[in-house]
Amino acid sequence: RRLARGAHEIEAALDLHGLPQDEAHRALHVFIRRSQSAGLRTVLVITGKGGPAMASPSGHHPFRERGVLRRMVPHWLDSPELRPLVISWSAAHLRHGGGGALYVMLRRS
């Protein structure tokens, strides 16, 4: 709530929107580790909102799944590698990206 009201500052942001899943996973790990070691407490991770799967030209099979990062980032934040660094995460307020972004609170180093 404090973030949404502007009473607590977002100290850094990472935009994963449009990245392939493996690149986004690596970028998130590096960003969280660097942010935590730099003493940052509140960061914003932008995943994008995703959308419906795109159909192939024949119209039968989706060839690119949409919204993968929006679903996967919370799992990555709860992974054994990052969980010791992360206090909590929650959906961002509309002015910070709404359902396409997450506030991440980091532990002190």
DSSP file with accessible surface (Angstrom, degrees, kcal/mol):
  #  RESIDUE AA STRUCTURE BP1 BP2  ACC     N-H-->O    O-->H-N    N-H-->O    O-->H-N    TCO  KAPPA ALPHA  PHI   PSI    X-CA   Y-CA   Z-CA
    1    1 A R     >        0   0  249      0, 0.0     4,-2.0     0, 0.0     6,-0.2   0.000 360.0 360.0 360.0 -39.6    0.0    0.0    0.0
    2    2 A R  H  >> +     0   0  157      1,-0.2     5,-2.2     2,-0.2     6,-1.1   0.889 360.0  50.6 -61.8 -39.4    2.8    2.4    0.8
    3    3 A L  H >45S+     0   0   17      4,-0.2     3,-0.9     1,-0.2    -1,-0.2   0.926 109.1  50.4 -63.0 -45.8    4.3    1.8   -2.7
    4    4 A A  H 345S+     0   0   25      1,-0.3    -1,-0.2     2,-0.1    -2,-0.2   0.871 112.3  47.3 -62.0 -35.8    1.0    2.5   -4.4
    5    5 A R  H 3<5S-     0   0  174     -4,-2.0    -1,-0.3     1,-0.0    -2,-0.2   0.576 114.9-115.9 -80.5 -11.5    0.6    5.8   -2.4
    6    6 A G  T <<5S+     0   0   50     -3,-0.9    -3,-0.2    -4,-0.7    -2,-0.1   0.592  84.2 119.4  86.5   9.4    4.2    6.8   -3.1
    7    7 A A  S   <S+     0   0   66     -5,-2.2     2,-0.4    -6,-0.2    -4,-0.2   0.612  73.6  46.9 -82.5 -12.5    5.2    6.7    0.5
    8    8 A H  S    S-     0   0   67     -6,-1.1     2,-0.3    -7,-0.1    -2,-0.2  -0.997  88.1-129.5-130.1 134.6    7.8    4.1   -0.2
    9    9 A E        -     0   0  151     -2,-0.4     2,-0.6    -3,-0.0    33,-0.2  -0.643   7.1-131.1 -93.2 140.5   10.2    4.4   -3.1
   10   10 A I        -     0   0   41     -2,-0.3    33,-0.2     1,-0.1     3,-0.1  -0.764  22.1-167.7 -82.1 122.2   11.0    1.9   -5.9
   11   11 A E        -     0   0   87     31,-2.9     2,-0.3    -2,-0.6    32,-0.2   0.694  62.5  -0.2 -91.3 -20.5   14.8    1.8   -5.9
   12   12 A A  E     -a   43   0A  26     30,-0.7    32,-2.3     2,-0.0     2,-0.3  -0.977  60.8-151.3-161.6 159.0   15.4   -0.1   -9.2
   13   13 A A  E     -a   44   0A  59     -2,-0.3     2,-0.4    30,-0.2    32,-0.2  -0.986   2.0-160.1-139.4 148.1   13.4   -1.7  -11.9
   14   14 A L  E     -a   45   0A  32     30,-2.4    32,-3.3    -2,-0.3     2,-0.7  -0.996   9.8-154.1-127.3 125.1   14.0   -4.6  -14.3
   15   15 A D  E     +a   46   0A  95     -2,-0.4    32,-0.2    30,-0.2    30,-0.1  -0.875  22.7 165.1-103.4 108.0   11.9   -4.9  -17.5
   16   16 A L    >   +     0   0    0     30,-3.1     3,-2.5    -2,-0.7    31,-0.2   0.483  30.1 134.4 -95.1  -6.9   11.7   -8.5  -18.7
   17   17 A H  T 3  S+     0   0  118     29,-0.5    31,-0.2     1,-0.3    30,-0.1  -0.181  76.4   7.9 -51.3 124.1    8.9   -7.8  -21.1
   18   18 A G  T 3  S+     0   0   52     29,-0.4    -1,-0.3     1,-0.3    -2,-0.1   0.333  95.6 128.4  88.0  -7.2    9.5   -9.5  -24.5
   19   19 A L    <   -     0   0   57     -3,-2.5    -1,-0.3     1,-0.1    50,-0.1  -0.551  66.9-104.2 -79.7 148.6   12.6  -11.5  -23.4
   20   20 A P     >  -     0   0   63      0, 0.0     4,-2.6     0, 0.0     5,-0.2  -0.336  37.8-107.6 -63.2 153.7   12.8  -15.2  -24.0
   21   21 A Q  H  > S+     0   0   89      1,-0.2     4,-2.4     2,-0.2     5,-0.2   0.878 116.5  49.4 -55.8 -44.9   12.2  -17.2  -20.9
   22   22 A D  H  > S+     0   0   92      1,-0.2     4,-2.0     2,-0.2    -1,-0.2   0.915 113.6  46.3 -66.4 -38.7   15.8  -18.4  -20.4
   23   23 A E  H  > S+     0   0   89      2,-0.2     4,-2.7     1,-0.2    -1,-0.2   0.905 112.5  50.7 -68.0 -40.4   17.2  -14.9  -20.8
   24   24 A A  H  X S+     0   0    0     -4,-2.6     4,-2.6     2,-0.2    -2,-0.2   0.903 108.3  52.7 -63.6 -40.4   14.5  -13.5  -18.4
   25   25 A H  H  X S+     0   0   65     -4,-2.4     4,-2.1    -5,-0.2    -2,-0.2   0.945 112.7  43.8 -61.4 -47.8   15.4  -16.1  -15.8
   26   26 A R  H  X S+     0   0  144     -4,-2.0     4,-2.4     1,-0.2     5,-0.2   0.925 113.5  51.0 -62.9 -45.8   19.1  -15.2  -15.9
   27   27 A A  H  X S+     0   0   30     -4,-2.7     4,-2.7     1,-0.2    -2,-0.2   0.897 109.1  51.2 -61.7 -39.7   18.4  -11.5  -15.9
   28   28 A L  H  X S+     0   0    0     -4,-2.6     4,-2.9     2,-0.2     5,-0.3   0.938 110.0  49.3 -63.3 -45.8   16.1  -11.8  -12.9
   29   29 A H  H  X S+     0   0   30     -4,-2.1     4,-2.3     1,-0.2     5,-0.2   0.940 114.3  44.7 -58.8 -48.1   18.7  -13.8  -10.9
   30   30 A V  H  X S+     0   0   66     -4,-2.4     4,-2.7     1,-0.2     5,-0.3   0.935 114.8  48.9 -63.0 -45.5   21.5  -11.2  -11.7
   31   31 A F  H  X S+     0   0   30     -4,-2.7     4,-2.7    -5,-0.2     5,-0.2   0.929 112.9  45.9 -61.8 -47.5   19.2   -8.3  -10.9
   32   32 A I  H  X S+     0   0    0     -4,-2.9     4,-2.6     2,-0.2     5,-0.3   0.939 115.0  47.4 -64.6 -44.4   17.9   -9.6   -7.6
   33   33 A R  H  X S+     0   0  114     -4,-2.3     4,-2.4    -5,-0.3    -2,-0.2   0.940 115.9  43.8 -62.8 -45.9   21.4  -10.6   -6.4
   34   34 A R  H  X S+     0   0  178     -4,-2.7     4,-1.7    -5,-0.2     6,-0.2   0.906 114.4  49.9 -66.6 -41.4   23.0   -7.2   -7.4
   35   35 A S  H  <>S+     0   0    6     -4,-2.7     5,-2.4    -5,-0.3     4,-0.2   0.932 113.3  45.6 -63.6 -44.6   20.1   -5.2   -6.0
   36   36 A Q  H ><5S+     0   0   26     -4,-2.6     3,-1.5    -5,-0.2    73,-0.4   0.927 112.9  49.3 -66.6 -42.7   20.2   -7.1   -2.7
   37   37 A S  H 3<5S+     0   0   81     -4,-2.4    -1,-0.2     1,-0.3    -2,-0.2   0.798 107.0  56.9 -69.0 -24.2   24.0   -6.8   -2.4
   38   38 A A  T 3<5S-     0   0   74     -4,-1.7    -1,-0.3    -5,-0.2    -2,-0.2   0.467 120.7-110.0 -82.5  -1.2   23.8   -3.1   -3.1
   39   39 A G  T < 5 +     0   0   38     -3,-1.5    -3,-0.2     1,-0.3    -2,-0.1   0.601  64.3 153.7  85.4  10.8   21.5   -2.7   -0.2
   40   40 A L      < -     0   0   42     -5,-2.4    -1,-0.3    -6,-0.2     3,-0.1  -0.460  23.3-174.3 -72.3 147.7   18.3   -2.0   -2.1
   41   41 A R        +     0   0   61      1,-0.3    65,-2.9    -2,-0.1     2,-0.5   0.708  65.5  39.6-111.5 -33.8   15.1   -3.0   -0.4
   42   42 A T  E     + B   0 105A   1     63,-0.2   -31,-2.9   -33,-0.2   -30,-0.7  -0.968  62.9 166.2-129.5 119.5   12.3   -2.4   -3.0
   43   43 A V  E     -aB  12 104A   0     61,-2.6    61,-3.0    -2,-0.5     2,-0.4  -0.888  27.1-133.6-128.8 160.9   12.5   -3.2   -6.7
   44   44 A L  E     -aB  13 103A  14    -32,-2.3   -30,-2.4    -2,-0.3     2,-0.5  -0.952  12.6-163.8-115.8 130.6   10.0   -3.5   -9.5
   45   45 A V  E     -aB  14 102A   0     57,-2.7    57,-2.5    -2,-0.4     2,-0.6  -0.972   8.9-154.6-116.4 117.8   10.1   -6.4  -11.9
   46   46 A I  E     +aB  15 101A  47    -32,-3.3   -30,-3.1    -2,-0.5   -29,-0.5  -0.831  22.9 165.0 -96.4 119.8    8.1   -5.8  -15.1
   47   47 A T        -     0   0   10     53,-2.2   -29,-0.4    -2,-0.6    23,-0.3   0.638  43.7-121.7-103.6 -22.1    6.9   -9.1  -16.8
   48   48 A G        -     0   0   10     52,-2.3    -1,-0.1   -31,-0.2    22,-0.1  -0.038  23.8 -97.8  85.0 158.5    4.3   -7.7  -19.2
   49   49 A K        -     0   0  124      1,-0.2    -1,-0.1    51,-0.1     2,-0.1   0.668  48.5-153.2 -88.3 -16.5    0.7   -8.9  -19.1
   50   50 A G        -     0   0   32     -3,-0.1    -1,-0.2    50,-0.1    -2,-0.0  -0.363  10.6-155.4  73.0-160.8    0.9  -11.5  -21.8
   51   51 A G        -     0   0   37     -2,-0.1    15,-0.3     3,-0.0     3,-0.1  -0.973  37.1 -28.5 171.9-168.9   -2.2  -12.3  -23.7
   52   52 A P  S    S-     0   0  116      0, 0.0    15,-0.1     0, 0.0    -2,-0.0  -0.305  73.3 -94.2 -67.3 152.5   -3.8  -15.1  -25.7
   53   53 A A        -     0   0   55     13,-0.1     2,-0.4     1,-0.1    12,-0.2  -0.340  40.3-117.5 -63.2 145.3   -1.6  -17.6  -27.5
   54   54 A M  E     -D   64   0B  73     10,-1.3     9,-1.5    -3,-0.1    10,-0.7  -0.723  27.5-128.6 -87.2 135.3   -0.9  -16.7  -31.1
   55   55 A A  E     -D   62   0B  61     -2,-0.4    -1,-0.0     7,-0.2     5,-0.0  -0.491  21.7-110.6 -81.9 151.8   -2.1  -19.2  -33.6
   56   56 A S    >   -     0   0   21      5,-1.3     3,-2.2    -2,-0.2    -1,-0.1  -0.289  41.4 -95.0 -70.0 165.6    0.1  -20.6  -36.3
   57   57 A P  T 3  S+     0   0  137      0, 0.0    -1,-0.1     0, 0.0    -2,-0.1   0.837 129.7  54.2 -54.7 -30.8   -0.7  -19.6  -39.9
   58   58 A S  T 3  S-     0   0   77      3,-0.1    -3,-0.0     1,-0.1    -2,-0.0   0.654 109.8-128.8 -77.7 -13.5   -2.7  -22.8  -40.3
   59   59 A G  S <  S+     0   0   49     -3,-2.2    -1,-0.1     2,-0.2    -4,-0.0   0.516  81.2  97.4  83.6   6.0   -4.7  -21.7  -37.2
   60   60 A H  S    S+     0   0  143      1,-0.2    -1,-0.0    -5,-0.0    -5,-0.0   0.900  77.7  30.3 -96.6 -47.0   -4.3  -25.1  -35.4
   61   61 A H  S    S-     0   0  140      2,-0.0    -5,-1.3     0, 0.0    -1,-0.2  -0.945  75.3-119.4-122.7 135.1   -1.4  -24.9  -33.0
   62   62 A P  E     -D   55   0B  83      0, 0.0    -7,-0.2     0, 0.0     3,-0.1  -0.456  21.5-169.6 -66.9 137.4   -0.1  -22.0  -31.0
   63   63 A F  E    S+     0   0B 127     -9,-1.5     2,-0.3     1,-0.3    -8,-0.1   0.506  73.7  36.5-106.7  -6.8    3.5  -21.3  -31.9
   64   64 A R  E    S-D   54   0B 128    -10,-0.7   -10,-1.3     2,-0.0    -1,-0.3  -0.893  75.7-141.5-146.5 115.9    4.3  -18.9  -29.1
   65   65 A E        -     0   0  122     -2,-0.3     3,-0.3   -12,-0.2     2,-0.3  -0.544  21.6-147.3 -74.3 137.5    2.9  -19.1  -25.6
   66   66 A R  S    S+     0   0   86    -15,-0.3   -13,-0.1    -2,-0.3    -1,-0.0  -0.761  70.8  26.8-107.1 151.8    2.0  -15.7  -24.1
   67   67 A G  S  > S+     0   0   16     -2,-0.3     4,-1.5   -20,-0.1    -1,-0.2   0.634  72.9 134.4  78.5  14.7    2.1  -14.6  -20.5
   68   68 A V  H  > S+     0   0   22     -3,-0.3     4,-2.7     1,-0.2     3,-0.2   0.933  71.5  47.9 -63.3 -45.6    4.9  -17.1  -19.6
   69   69 A L  H  > S+     0   0   15      1,-0.2     4,-2.6     2,-0.2    -1,-0.2   0.897 106.7  57.1 -65.9 -38.0    7.0  -14.5  -17.7
   70   70 A R  H  4 S+     0   0  122    -23,-0.3    -1,-0.2     1,-0.2    -2,-0.2   0.879 115.7  37.7 -59.3 -36.5    3.9  -13.3  -15.7
   71   71 A R  H  X S+     0   0  117     -4,-1.5     4,-0.6    -3,-0.2    -2,-0.2   0.843 120.3  45.0 -81.1 -35.9    3.4  -16.9  -14.5
   72   72 A M  H  X S+     0   0   51     -4,-2.7     4,-2.5    -5,-0.2     3,-0.3   0.832  94.7  71.1 -84.7 -34.5    7.0  -17.9  -14.1
   73   73 A V  H  X S+     0   0    0     -4,-2.6     4,-2.7     1,-0.2     5,-0.2   0.916  97.7  51.6 -55.0 -44.8    8.6  -14.9  -12.3
   74   74 A P  H  > S+     0   0   22      0, 0.0     4,-1.5     0, 0.0    -1,-0.2   0.917 110.8  49.4 -58.8 -36.8    6.8  -15.7   -9.0
   75   75 A H  H  < S+     0   0  123     -4,-0.6    -2,-0.2    -3,-0.3     4,-0.2   0.908 111.1  49.2 -66.3 -40.6    8.0  -19.3   -9.1
   76   76 A W  H >< S+     0   0   20     -4,-2.5     3,-1.2     1,-0.2     6,-0.4   0.894 108.5  52.8 -65.9 -38.6   11.6  -18.0   -9.8
   77   77 A L  H 3< S+     0   0    0     -4,-2.7    -1,-0.2     1,-0.3     9,-0.2   0.811 110.8  48.1 -66.0 -28.6   11.3  -15.6   -6.8
   78   78 A D  T 3< S+     0   0   76     -4,-1.5    -1,-0.3    -5,-0.2    -2,-0.2   0.381  89.0 117.4 -90.4   4.4   10.3  -18.5   -4.6
   79   79 A S  S X> S-     0   0   17     -3,-1.2     4,-3.0    -4,-0.2     3,-0.6  -0.286  81.4-109.5 -70.6 157.7   13.1  -20.7   -5.9
   80   80 A P  T 34 S+     0   0  111      0, 0.0    -1,-0.1     0, 0.0    -4,-0.0   0.808 117.5  55.9 -57.6 -27.8   15.8  -22.0   -3.4
   81   81 A E  T 34 S+     0   0   97      1,-0.1     4,-0.1     2,-0.1    -4,-0.1   0.870 121.2  24.1 -73.0 -38.0   18.4  -19.7   -5.1
   82   82 A L  T X> S+     0   0    0     -3,-0.6     3,-2.0    -6,-0.4     4,-1.2   0.717 100.0  83.6-102.6 -22.1   16.4  -16.4   -4.6
   83   83 A R  G >< S+     0   0   87     -4,-3.0     3,-0.5     1,-0.3    -2,-0.1   0.865  87.6  57.2 -55.2 -38.2   14.1  -17.1   -1.7
   84   84 A P  G 34 S+     0   0   79      0, 0.0    -1,-0.3     0, 0.0    -2,-0.1   0.740 112.0  43.5 -65.5 -17.8   16.9  -16.3    0.9
   85   85 A L  G <4 S+     0   0   24     -3,-2.0    22,-2.6    -8,-0.1     2,-0.5   0.647 103.3  75.0 -96.9 -19.7   17.2  -12.8   -0.7
   86   86 A V  E <<  -C  106   0A   0     -4,-1.2    20,-0.2    -3,-0.5     3,-0.1  -0.851  47.5-177.8-105.5 125.8   13.4  -12.1   -1.1
   87   87 A I  E    S-     0   0A  62     18,-2.8     2,-0.3    -2,-0.5    19,-0.2   0.916  70.5 -36.0 -79.1 -51.0   11.2  -11.1    1.8
   88   88 A S  E     -C  105   0A  54     17,-1.2    17,-3.0     2,-0.0    -1,-0.4  -0.978  49.1-149.7-162.5 169.4    8.0  -10.9   -0.3
   89   89 A W  E     +C  104   0A  82     -2,-0.3     2,-0.3    15,-0.2    15,-0.2  -0.977  16.2 174.1-146.3 153.3    6.5   -9.9   -3.7
   90   90 A S  E     -C  103   0A  59     13,-2.0    13,-3.0    -2,-0.3    -2,-0.0  -0.983  41.1 -79.2-154.8 161.3    3.1   -8.7   -4.7
   91   91 A A  E     -C  102   0A  66     -2,-0.3    11,-0.2    11,-0.2     8,-0.2  -0.338  53.9-115.1 -62.6 142.2    1.3   -7.4   -7.8
   92   92 A A        -     0   0    9      9,-2.2     9,-0.1     6,-1.0    -1,-0.1  -0.381  28.5 -99.1 -78.0 157.6    2.1   -3.8   -8.6
   93   93 A H    > > -     0   0   87      1,-0.1     5,-2.5    -2,-0.1     3,-2.1  -0.343  42.0-102.1 -66.8 156.9   -0.4   -0.9   -8.5
   94   94 A L  G > 5S+     0   0  141      1,-0.3     3,-1.6     3,-0.2    -1,-0.1   0.865 122.4  57.5 -52.7 -38.2   -1.9    0.1  -11.9
   95   95 A R  G 3 5S+     0   0  140      1,-0.3    -1,-0.3     2,-0.1    -2,-0.0   0.677 109.5  45.8 -71.8 -13.2    0.4    3.2  -12.1
   96   96 A H  G < 5S-     0   0   47     -3,-2.1    -1,-0.3     5,-0.1    -2,-0.2   0.224 140.3 -71.3-107.9   9.8    3.5    0.8  -11.8
   97   97 A G  T X 5 -     0   0   31     -3,-1.6     3,-2.4    -4,-0.2    -3,-0.2   0.348  58.2-144.8 120.6  -7.1    2.3   -1.7  -14.3
   98   98 A G  G > <S+     0   0    4     -5,-2.5     3,-1.6     1,-0.3    -6,-1.0  -0.173  79.9   0.8  53.4-131.3   -0.6   -3.5  -12.5
   99   99 A G  G 3  S+     0   0   33      1,-0.3    -1,-0.3    -8,-0.2    -6,-0.1   0.563 129.7  64.4 -68.1  -7.0   -0.8   -7.2  -13.4
  100  100 A G  G <  S+     0   0    5     -3,-2.4   -52,-2.3   -53,-0.1   -53,-2.2   0.223 103.7  47.2-100.6  15.3    2.2   -6.9  -15.6
  101  101 A A  E <   -B   46   0A   0     -3,-1.6    -9,-2.2   -55,-0.3     2,-0.4  -0.989  64.0-149.0-152.2 157.6    4.6   -6.0  -12.8
  102  102 A L  E     -BC  45  91A  17    -57,-2.5   -57,-2.7    -2,-0.3     2,-0.5  -0.987  13.8-136.6-130.9 138.5    5.6   -7.1   -9.3
  103  103 A Y  E     -BC  44  90A  11    -13,-3.0   -13,-2.0    -2,-0.4     2,-0.5  -0.796  25.4-162.7 -83.8 134.8    7.0   -5.3   -6.3
  104  104 A V  E     -BC  43  89A   0    -61,-3.0   -61,-2.6    -2,-0.5     2,-0.5  -0.986   6.4-155.5-123.9 123.4    9.8   -7.3   -4.8
  105  105 A M  E     -BC  42  88A  41    -17,-3.0   -18,-2.8    -2,-0.5   -17,-1.2  -0.868  16.6-153.8 -98.2 127.7   10.9   -6.6   -1.2
  106  106 A L  E     - C   0  86A   0    -65,-2.9   -20,-0.2    -2,-0.5     2,-0.1  -0.745  13.6-115.8-106.2 149.7   14.5   -7.7   -0.6
  107  107 A R        -     0   0  110    -22,-2.6   -68,-0.1    -2,-0.3     2,-0.1  -0.415  41.1 -96.4 -73.4 156.0   16.3   -8.7    2.7
  108  108 A R              0   0  186     -2,-0.1    -1,-0.1     1,-0.1   -71,-0.1  -0.469 360.0 360.0 -70.0 144.8   19.1   -6.6    4.0
  109  109 A S              0   0  105    -73,-0.4    -1,-0.1    -2,-0.1   -72,-0.1  -0.306 360.0 360.0 -80.4 360.0   22.5   -7.9    3.0
